[in-house]
């Protein structure tokens, strides 16, 4: 078989090699609520992973079984991620903010046999358990007591051995399923292999020129690909360390960076704007950041303010859960143009095409395609969705759905996002998911959802609704209905009732007209204020 940079490595070999090579080097700092950090050396971390793996084996988890992690950022999440990998099981993380109606689909669709959660999140797991026929066990972490129907994770792990029997693992074995919002009403499960994780760790570490002395500040949620790919895997690959925070806090971000002497971090545009909105503190400049990678829309003024205020060098990148690594990034050792998403990185190739797949001329907008090998350099595919996989990966090219253009110097500029996708504070929100909920309201006949500009959060969510004949509903009523059924970041901020929607000749709602009307209304309002 042909080999690439992954070789024969898998996640088990990777973590065990680091534990053997640098047993006493600190790998993870975890900040508790009282600001005291728990620390784990590479050896201690590997031992906890082995105990966790033995606990899963005792529960009957076998190679290929899916294990749901419904947890906030914590050492337990990390132990479970690598424990599932070590025994050939498959991690399936879910958003801890998901209400029952959102949580039920990935749990059932993934066929998860075990769910590990925490006390404040247990009610939602219990609420969907009857809808998940494969779910055999629920483990409760961070608690000495577990109610009927759940088992205590901590005591189960504590009773296990540090030694773990061998497992038959290959690079192309699946290691994770990560559900990501699409343009339809149901999310798709991205299959990531052991080879994918090893590959992206190597590529990202080299893109950022990381070494053993680097320390990543991890504030983004671990259920997200960003924190897994860009922060944890790059740190592990080079034998560096990571300071893991329970959650993002704009007011504490720079204090945490200074406290843990972090050299690198990954952010979205919305958290960056929230950090910039904090009162200035002369101690901010004491941070040790040499590089801050970021994605999404930041203005030139915000870029300049960030570097002036914090002295922390910025680098805009582009990546998706499906691409694994960053196929586009501003270079470390060449001119950075951070209003662009950079240039192609090794070993990716990128091109820009029209709807027929023909390359467009330089400077013309088209869809971004990324060349890769499924299971190695790009995702293996979508779980139980061969049709969606075939639409997305064609002849070795991954169709991203994102519109870009290339300037005369070869830098790519992001033009528009995938159809019907809304970016809200770093989260992808599929308009179809929100529409599907609104349409279930007993007074609603039809609904259309779009993103509208938001200075702080990239976009806000606006819903247009057509009510059934004779019905009346207030904006607050629709919003509260959504709030009871959707994660907070998916709930519309605005609702407008209409008598009809602009449609094509076949009845399809013309959302571009709704967006254009919203932009015109906003410009008119700004003109009146001026």
QUIFENPE-V457045 format. One record per residue. N is the residue number from 1. D_CENTER is the distance of its C-alpha to the mean C-alpha in Angstrom with 2 decimals. Layout:
BEGIN
n:N d_center:D_CENTER
n:N d_center:D_CENTER
END
This chain:
BEGIN
n:1 d_center:32.12
n:2 d_center:30.66
n:3 d_center:28.57
n:4 d_center:25.97
n:5 d_center:24.40
n:6 d_center:22.98
n:7 d_center:26.53
n:8 d_center:26.86
n:9 d_center:24.19
n:10 d_center:21.73
n:11 d_center:19.55
n:12 d_center:22.69
n:13 d_center:24.85
n:14 d_center:22.47
n:15 d_center:22.28
n:16 d_center:25.97
n:17 d_center:27.09
n:18 d_center:25.62
n:19 d_center:27.24
n:20 d_center:30.50
n:21 d_center:30.41
n:22 d_center:29.49
n:23 d_center:29.90
n:24 d_center:30.48
n:25 d_center:27.85
n:26 d_center:25.35
n:27 d_center:21.86
n:28 d_center:20.11
n:29 d_center:21.11
n:30 d_center:19.86
n:31 d_center:21.06
n:32 d_center:22.73
n:33 d_center:23.60
n:34 d_center:26.95
n:35 d_center:25.47
n:36 d_center:26.86
n:37 d_center:24.64
n:38 d_center:24.63
n:39 d_center:24.68
n:40 d_center:24.46
n:41 d_center:26.08
n:42 d_center:24.99
n:43 d_center:27.87
n:44 d_center:27.17
n:45 d_center:23.52
n:46 d_center:24.69
n:47 d_center:27.37
n:48 d_center:25.05
n:49 d_center:22.86
n:50 d_center:26.16
n:51 d_center:27.30
n:52 d_center:24.14
n:53 d_center:24.52
n:54 d_center:28.17
n:55 d_center:27.36
n:56 d_center:25.21
n:57 d_center:28.09
n:58 d_center:30.52
n:59 d_center:28.67
n:60 d_center:29.16
n:61 d_center:25.71
n:62 d_center:26.42
n:63 d_center:24.94
n:64 d_center:22.66
n:65 d_center:22.21
n:66 d_center:18.85
n:67 d_center:17.96
n:68 d_center:15.74
n:69 d_center:14.16
n:70 d_center:14.24
n:71 d_center:14.20
n:72 d_center:13.27
n:73 d_center:12.95
n:74 d_center:16.15
n:75 d_center:18.17
n:76 d_center:18.47
n:77 d_center:14.83
n:78 d_center:15.44
n:79 d_center:18.81
n:80 d_center:17.68
n:81 d_center:14.98
n:82 d_center:17.81
n:83 d_center:20.51
n:84 d_center:19.26
n:85 d_center:19.00
n:86 d_center:22.49
n:87 d_center:24.15
n:88 d_center:22.52
n:89 d_center:20.64
n:90 d_center:17.13
n:91 d_center:14.30
n:92 d_center:12.59
n:93 d_center:10.28
n:94 d_center:10.31
n:95 d_center:9.50
n:96 d_center:12.62
n:97 d_center:13.44
n:98 d_center:14.06
n:99 d_center:17.82
n:100 d_center:19.84
n:101 d_center:19.93
n:102 d_center:16.17
n:103 d_center:16.00
n:104 d_center:18.99
n:105 d_center:17.75
n:106 d_center:15.06
n:107 d_center:17.44
n:108 d_center:20.38
n:109 d_center:19.06
n:110 d_center:17.64
n:111 d_center:21.03
n:112 d_center:19.76
n:113 d_center:22.89
n:114 d_center:21.75
n:115 d_center:19.51
n:116 d_center:19.17
n:117 d_center:18.75
n:118 d_center:20.44
n:119 d_center:23.39
n:120 d_center:21.90
n:121 d_center:19.47
n:122 d_center:22.14
n:123 d_center:23.80
n:124 d_center:20.97
n:125 d_center:20.90
n:126 d_center:24.67
n:127 d_center:24.68
n:128 d_center:23.03
n:129 d_center:24.64
n:130 d_center:27.51
n:131 d_center:25.32
n:132 d_center:23.76
n:133 d_center:26.80
n:134 d_center:25.25
n:135 d_center:24.19
n:136 d_center:26.95
n:137 d_center:25.91
n:138 d_center:24.03
n:139 d_center:23.78
n:140 d_center:23.74
n:141 d_center:22.54
n:142 d_center:23.82
n:143 d_center:27.01
n:144 d_center:30.47
n:145 d_center:31.27
n:146 d_center:29.68
n:147 d_center:31.09
n:148 d_center:32.67
n:149 d_center:30.32
n:150 d_center:27.91
n:151 d_center:28.52
n:152 d_center:28.05
n:153 d_center:25.39
n:154 d_center:26.76
n:155 d_center:30.35
n:156 d_center:29.51
n:157 d_center:27.74
n:158 d_center:30.52
n:159 d_center:33.10
n:160 d_center:31.70
n:161 d_center:32.80
n:162 d_center:31.13
n:163 d_center:32.21
n:164 d_center:30.27
n:165 d_center:31.96
n:166 d_center:30.95
n:167 d_center:28.74
n:168 d_center:28.99
n:169 d_center:25.73
n:170 d_center:25.22
n:171 d_center:22.56
n:172 d_center:21.71
n:173 d_center:21.27
n:174 d_center:18.03
n:175 d_center:15.93
n:176 d_center:12.87
n:177 d_center:11.96
n:178 d_center:8.44
n:179 d_center:9.19
n:180 d_center:7.87
n:181 d_center:10.17
n:182 d_center:13.07
n:183 d_center:16.26
n:184 d_center:18.07
n:185 d_center:18.29
n:186 d_center:16.61
n:187 d_center:13.05
n:188 d_center:13.13
n:189 d_center:12.39
n:190 d_center:11.28
n:191 d_center:13.69
n:192 d_center:13.07
n:193 d_center:16.41
n:194 d_center:17.86
n:195 d_center:18.93
n:196 d_center:15.50
n:197 d_center:14.37
n:198 d_center:17.77
n:199 d_center:17.78
n:200 d_center:14.57
n:201 d_center:15.73
n:202 d_center:19.07
n:203 d_center:18.07
n:204 d_center:15.69
n:205 d_center:18.26
n:206 d_center:20.96
n:207 d_center:19.33
n:208 d_center:19.20
n:209 d_center:22.52
n:210 d_center:21.47
n:211 d_center:24.08
n:212 d_center:24.94
n:213 d_center:25.68
n:214 d_center:22.25
n:215 d_center:20.25
n:216 d_center:16.59
n:217 d_center:15.94
n:218 d_center:12.66
n:219 d_center:12.09
n:220 d_center:8.38
n:221 d_center:7.47
n:222 d_center:7.73
n:223 d_center:6.45
n:224 d_center:2.76
n:225 d_center:3.82
n:226 d_center:4.82
n:227 d_center:6.98
n:228 d_center:8.11
n:229 d_center:9.02
n:230 d_center:10.25
n:231 d_center:11.64
n:232 d_center:12.82
n:233 d_center:13.81
n:234 d_center:15.50
n:235 d_center:17.34
n:236 d_center:18.45
n:237 d_center:19.68
n:238 d_center:22.05
n:239 d_center:23.06
n:240 d_center:21.75
n:241 d_center:20.38
n:242 d_center:17.49
n:243 d_center:18.07
n:244 d_center:15.62
n:245 d_center:15.84
n:246 d_center:15.62
n:247 d_center:13.92
n:248 d_center:13.86
n:249 d_center:17.44
n:250 d_center:18.75
n:251 d_center:22.27
n:252 d_center:21.66
n:253 d_center:19.24
n:254 d_center:22.11
n:255 d_center:24.20
n:256 d_center:21.64
n:257 d_center:21.34
n:258 d_center:25.13
n:259 d_center:25.68
n:260 d_center:23.67
n:261 d_center:24.77
n:262 d_center:21.34
n:263 d_center:21.61
n:264 d_center:18.13
n:265 d_center:14.81
n:266 d_center:11.64
n:267 d_center:11.21
n:268 d_center:10.57
n:269 d_center:13.91
n:270 d_center:14.18
n:271 d_center:14.09
n:272 d_center:16.48
n:273 d_center:18.78
n:274 d_center:18.83
n:275 d_center:19.86
n:276 d_center:22.46
n:277 d_center:23.81
n:278 d_center:24.84
n:279 d_center:28.53
n:280 d_center:29.49
n:281 d_center:30.40
n:282 d_center:32.48
n:283 d_center:30.81
n:284 d_center:27.48
n:285 d_center:28.95
n:286 d_center:29.33
n:287 d_center:25.72
n:288 d_center:25.45
n:289 d_center:22.48
n:290 d_center:23.38
n:291 d_center:20.14
n:292 d_center:17.25
n:293 d_center:14.71
n:294 d_center:13.08
n:295 d_center:11.88
n:296 d_center:13.27
n:297 d_center:16.69
n:298 d_center:18.83
n:299 d_center:22.62
n:300 d_center:25.13
n:301 d_center:26.61
n:302 d_center:23.43
n:303 d_center:22.94
n:304 d_center:26.58
n:305 d_center:26.45
n:306 d_center:23.54
n:307 d_center:25.43
n:308 d_center:28.75
n:309 d_center:27.69
n:310 d_center:25.63
n:311 d_center:26.87
n:312 d_center:23.39
n:313 d_center:22.94
n:314 d_center:20.06
n:315 d_center:18.52
n:316 d_center:16.47
n:317 d_center:14.37
n:318 d_center:12.81
n:319 d_center:10.37
n:320 d_center:8.41
n:321 d_center:6.88
n:322 d_center:10.62
n:323 d_center:12.20
n:324 d_center:11.04
n:325 d_center:12.65
n:326 d_center:13.39
n:327 d_center:16.19
n:328 d_center:17.16
n:329 d_center:17.62
n:330 d_center:20.43
n:331 d_center:22.73
n:332 d_center:23.55
n:333 d_center:27.23
n:334 d_center:27.96
n:335 d_center:27.95
n:336 d_center:24.65
n:337 d_center:24.37
n:338 d_center:21.35
n:339 d_center:21.95
n:340 d_center:20.96
n:341 d_center:17.96
n:342 d_center:20.44
n:343 d_center:22.01
n:344 d_center:21.19
n:345 d_center:20.59
n:346 d_center:22.26
n:347 d_center:22.35
n:348 d_center:20.70
n:349 d_center:22.86
n:350 d_center:21.92
n:351 d_center:24.14
n:352 d_center:24.44
n:353 d_center:26.19
n:354 d_center:27.79
n:355 d_center:27.34
n:356 d_center:29.85
n:357 d_center:28.00
n:358 d_center:30.54
n:359 d_center:29.58
n:360 d_center:30.17
n:361 d_center:32.23
n:362 d_center:30.88
n:363 d_center:29.93
n:364 d_center:29.36
n:365 d_center:26.06
n:366 d_center:24.62
n:367 d_center:21.60
n:368 d_center:19.73
n:369 d_center:20.21
n:370 d_center:19.00
n:371 d_center:21.35
n:372 d_center:20.20
n:373 d_center:21.32
n:374 d_center:19.45
n:375 d_center:18.52
n:376 d_center:19.27
n:377 d_center:17.68
n:378 d_center:15.50
n:379 d_center:14.19
n:380 d_center:17.16
n:381 d_center:16.77
n:382 d_center:15.76
n:383 d_center:17.08
n:384 d_center:20.46
n:385 d_center:20.15
n:386 d_center:22.41
n:387 d_center:23.11
n:388 d_center:19.59
n:389 d_center:19.26
n:390 d_center:22.62
n:391 d_center:21.75
n:392 d_center:18.69
n:393 d_center:20.28
n:394 d_center:23.90
n:395 d_center:26.30
n:396 d_center:23.77
n:397 d_center:21.86
n:398 d_center:18.34
n:399 d_center:18.65
n:400 d_center:15.58
n:401 d_center:17.04
n:402 d_center:16.68
n:403 d_center:20.04
n:404 d_center:21.11
n:405 d_center:24.48
n:406 d_center:25.99
n:407 d_center:28.47
n:408 d_center:31.73
n:409 d_center:30.36
n:410 d_center:27.52
n:411 d_center:24.63
n:412 d_center:22.12
n:413 d_center:21.54
n:414 d_center:18.88
n:415 d_center:20.99
n:416 d_center:19.14
n:417 d_center:16.00
n:418 d_center:15.94
n:419 d_center:18.54
n:420 d_center:18.06
n:421 d_center:14.47
n:422 d_center:14.27
n:423 d_center:12.13
n:424 d_center:12.62
n:425 d_center:11.85
n:426 d_center:8.49
n:427 d_center:7.57
n:428 d_center:8.58
n:429 d_center:11.75
n:430 d_center:13.98
n:431 d_center:17.51
n:432 d_center:18.91
n:433 d_center:17.19
n:434 d_center:18.82
n:435 d_center:22.01
n:436 d_center:22.41
n:437 d_center:22.60
n:438 d_center:24.97
n:439 d_center:27.18
n:440 d_center:27.88
n:441 d_center:29.55
n:442 d_center:33.27
n:443 d_center:34.35
n:444 d_center:31.95
n:445 d_center:33.11
n:446 d_center:30.26
n:447 d_center:27.14
n:448 d_center:25.15
n:449 d_center:22.01
n:450 d_center:21.06
n:451 d_center:19.26
n:452 d_center:21.75
n:453 d_center:21.57
n:454 d_center:20.72
n:455 d_center:21.66
n:456 d_center:19.32
n:457 d_center:16.17
n:458 d_center:16.25
n:459 d_center:17.30
n:460 d_center:18.87
n:461 d_center:19.30
n:462 d_center:22.86
n:463 d_center:24.39
n:464 d_center:27.75
n:465 d_center:29.76
n:466 d_center:33.08
n:467 d_center:34.92
n:468 d_center:37.28
n:469 d_center:40.95
n:470 d_center:42.48
n:471 d_center:39.28
n:472 d_center:38.12
n:473 d_center:34.82
n:474 d_center:33.69
n:475 d_center:30.44
n:476 d_center:29.93
n:477 d_center:30.62
n:478 d_center:27.90
n:479 d_center:25.31
n:480 d_center:26.34
n:481 d_center:26.23
n:482 d_center:22.58
n:483 d_center:21.78
n:484 d_center:23.26
n:485 d_center:21.10
n:486 d_center:17.67
n:487 d_center:14.99
n:488 d_center:16.21
n:489 d_center:13.75
n:490 d_center:14.94
n:491 d_center:18.59
n:492 d_center:20.74
n:493 d_center:22.49
n:494 d_center:25.35
n:495 d_center:27.37
n:496 d_center:30.27
n:497 d_center:32.86
n:498 d_center:34.44
n:499 d_center:37.29
n:500 d_center:35.80
n:501 d_center:33.00
n:502 d_center:33.60
n:503 d_center:33.46
n:504 d_center:34.19
n:505 d_center:37.30
n:506 d_center:35.50
n:507 d_center:34.06
n:508 d_center:30.47
n:509 d_center:29.25
n:510 d_center:29.20
n:511 d_center:26.18
n:512 d_center:26.92
n:513 d_center:30.13
n:514 d_center:28.46
n:515 d_center:26.23
n:516 d_center:29.36
n:517 d_center:31.32
n:518 d_center:28.79
n:519 d_center:28.83
n:520 d_center:32.64
n:521 d_center:32.93
n:522 d_center:30.80
n:523 d_center:32.95
n:524 d_center:36.09
n:525 d_center:35.14
n:526 d_center:34.51
n:527 d_center:37.88
n:528 d_center:39.68
n:529 d_center:38.31
n:530 d_center:39.50
END
